[in-house]
Amino acid sequence: MRTTLLKNKKVILIIIICISGFCYNRAIHGFSTEQWVDYPQERVGIVDNLLKKYQLLGITREEVVLLLGEETETDYFKTENNMVYYLGQERSLISINSEWLVLEFQNDCVTEVNIVRD
């Protein structure tokens, strides 16, 4: 009986640890405008949540700036009709490139959303 009780306690402890880890991971990788603007080097960890949470296609440049702040000052991937945001080091075992969010515009509305690597 005592060993069964100890096994049950271990199982409950493992479940609590897993749930805590899941909640912590969701909090860290959840998108917020403040986190996006204040920690640009960590954007790569929240960009997927941003794309799930918000429909960027069809929104205006002004709405993009309200959501994401000013774009990154860079020549990488920059054209007259897009906005570019630095995301951070690429998500891979060996990170040698950076990832960028590129929003293409037509008539002041987002028409294409891409994550690209340099």
N, C-alpha and C positions, 0 to 999 in steps of 0.2 A: 504494500500500500504506500509506504514511504517513497519508494522508487518511482511509482506512478505519479505521485504528487510532485516530485522533483522534475520529472519529464514534462509534466504539464506546465510547471513554472518556466522551464526552459523554452518551451514552445510559445508561451505567452510573451516572454521576453523577446524572442526572435521576431514575433509578429509586431510588437511595439516598436522595435528598432527599425523594421522595414517600413512601417507606416510613417514613422518620424523622418526617415531618410527620404521617402517619397514627398512628404509635405515640404521638407527643406529644399529639395530639388525644384519643386514647383515654385516656391517663393523666390529662389535665386534666378530661375530662368523665365519668370513671368515678366511680360513687357509692361513698362510704365514710361511715360514721357520723361519723367525726372531721371530715371535710371539711364535711359537712352542718351540724354543730353549730358548728364554728369559723369558717365563712365563710358566714353566712346570705345575704349579698348576692349570692353566686355560685351559689345553689341552682338558679336557672333553667337553668344550664348542665349540671346533673347530674340533674335531676328525671326526664328521659326514661330515663336509665340506671337510676335507682331503680325506675321502674315496670316496666322490662323484667326487671330482676334479681330483684325481690321481688313475690310475690303478696300484696298488701295486703288484698284482700277476705277477710273471715273472721278476721283477727287481732284481738286484744283491744287495748284502750287501753294496757294495760301493755306489750304487745309493741310498739306504735307508739312509746311513749316510749323504750323500749330501743333501737329502731332510729333514731328521728329526734330524740330529745331532747324537751324540753318544747315545747309549741306556742307560737306567737308571741302575745304579749299584744296583742290588737287587738279592735275591735268590727266590723271588716270581715267580713262573711259569717258572723259568730259566732252560733250557736244553742246551745241546751242539749245537743243531741245531735250535736255535731261537734267536730272539732279543725281548726285553721287554721294553716298554715305560710306565712310570707312567702317567696317565691321570688326576687324581684328585679324589675328593670325588664323589661317585656314584650319578647318576642323579635320585633322588627320593625325595619324601616328607621328609622322615627321612633318612639322609645319615649316615650310620654306616660303610660302606665298601668303598674301593677305586676301581676305574676302571683302567684297564691296557690294553694296546694294545700289543698283542702278534703276532709276525710275525714268521711263521715257514718256514724253508729253506730246500731245497733239491738241491744238486749240485750247491750251491751258489745262488740259485734263490728263491724268495718268492713263496711258494706253498699254504700257508694258512694265512688268516688274521682273527684274533679274538679279540673281546673286552670281557674281563673277569673281574670278581669281586673277591676280596679276602675275 
